[in-house]
Amino acid sequence: MALDYTQIIKQVKEKKFEQIYLLHGEEAYFIDLIADAILENALEEHERDFNLTVVYGKDADAAQIIAEAKAYPTMAERRVVIMREAQSFGKFDELLHYFQNPNPQTVFVICHKYKTLDARSSASKTIAKNGLVFKAEKVKDYKLADYIIGMAKNMGYTLSQKAAILLAEFLGNDLSKVQGELDKLAILVEKGSTINDVHIEENIGISKDFNVFELTNAVAIRDVPKAFQIVNHFEHQPKSGPLVMVISNLFNLYAKLMRMHFMNGVPDDEMARKLGMHPYTLKLNKQYLKIYPPRKISANIATLHEYDLKSKGVGNSTFTEGELMRELIFKLMH
């Protein structure tokens, strides 16, 4: 059974190392966590000058890598060779002989970010036989808020549900960005405290009241005054709510509401999983179903398509983004 990143890091901290690590996949955050853990635990700081080699895929030479990996450690138990940006290295076949006969005193770490190395390739198969292959996958959207809460917990903080959803909505599932923002908060908020939406607003710049998540909610419950208050805020601060993001979020809302109309009787946990939706969001969306019947949802999806084209200049040569957003929101709620 494939190990997850926490199990790999646990082994590394116990000084149990593989001879080769292929760390590949879309989520760079997990790759960095494992690679950093290997570096921290495989070599003492004073051993790194003579026993650590870092190469970059774009400029790496296969012969040089093999020479470094085959070299014996100097006054240390092992050597570490790290290939960063390995997705730019196109000569894995030239390393195949080394993968077949790795140096037992070297830990060779391949950081292949943002995409996978073909599992059918000889290199991948050989590494799996003589080392460890870890596939770093993006956290699913419906699990993201809970995952961020877990990240905060590991740092010694409690993160409120709304704060987690704000971070998830604003930063998406780029966990490196999320970790960066949590690190900033850790400097400002006392350890052991609860981080809430006010902390997010004051220290990260995500408004707890004027954001795309709140606009989507206002439209969904037909809170006209609040919706236009948020649109007015976006008009004066376009970066806080660009039209393309507003349209995308509203489309996702109506698409999921339409699916929910045809999932009547399905248990909530199963519905949340099938829709890729956090249980908290599912609870909100169930309230929206009473407001939007399938016919209105269908009309609103067509309206969103129309304004998506207008935002790209199709059939529109005079209206600003703010004016388009105002007109769009009016049509969706009436």
HELIX and SHEET records of a PDB file:
HELIX    1   1 TYR A    5  LYS A   13  1                                   9    
HELIX    2   2 ALA A   28  ALA A   42  1                                  15    
HELIX    3   3 GLU A   45  GLU A   47  5                                   3    
HELIX    4   4 ARG A   48  ASN A   51  1                                   4    
HELIX    5   5 ALA A   62  LYS A   70  1                                   9    
HELIX    6   6 ALA A   86  SER A   88  5                                   3    
HELIX    7   7 PHE A   92  LEU A   95  5                                   4    
HELIX    8   8 LEU A   96  GLN A  100  1                                   5    
HELIX    9   9 SER A  122  ASN A  130  1                                   9    
HELIX   10  10 ASP A  141  ASN A  154  1                                  14    
HELIX   11  11 GLN A  161  LEU A  171  1                                  11    
HELIX   12  12 LEU A  175  LEU A  188  1                                  14    
HELIX   13  13 ASP A  197  ILE A  204  1                                   8    
HELIX   14  14 VAL A  212  ALA A  220  1                                   9    
HELIX   15  15 VAL A  224  HIS A  236  1                                  13    
HELIX   16  16 PRO A  238  SER A  240  5                                   3    
HELIX   17  17 LEU A  243  HIS A  261  1                                  19    
HELIX   18  18 ASP A  268  LEU A  275  1                                   8    
HELIX   19  19 PRO A  279  LEU A  289  1                                  11    
HELIX   20  20 PRO A  294  SER A  311  1                                  18    
HELIX   21  21 GLU A  321  MET A  333  1                                  13    
SHEET    1   A 5 LEU A  52  TYR A  56  0                                        
SHEET    2   A 5 ARG A  79  ARG A  84  1                                        
SHEET    3   A 5 THR A 106  LYS A 113  1                                        
SHEET    4   A 5 ILE A  20  GLY A  25  1                                        
SHEET    5   A 5 LEU A 132  ALA A 136  1                                        
SHEET    1   B 2 THR A 158  LEU A 159  0                                        
SHEET    2   B 2 THR A 194  ILE A 195  1                                        
END                                                                             
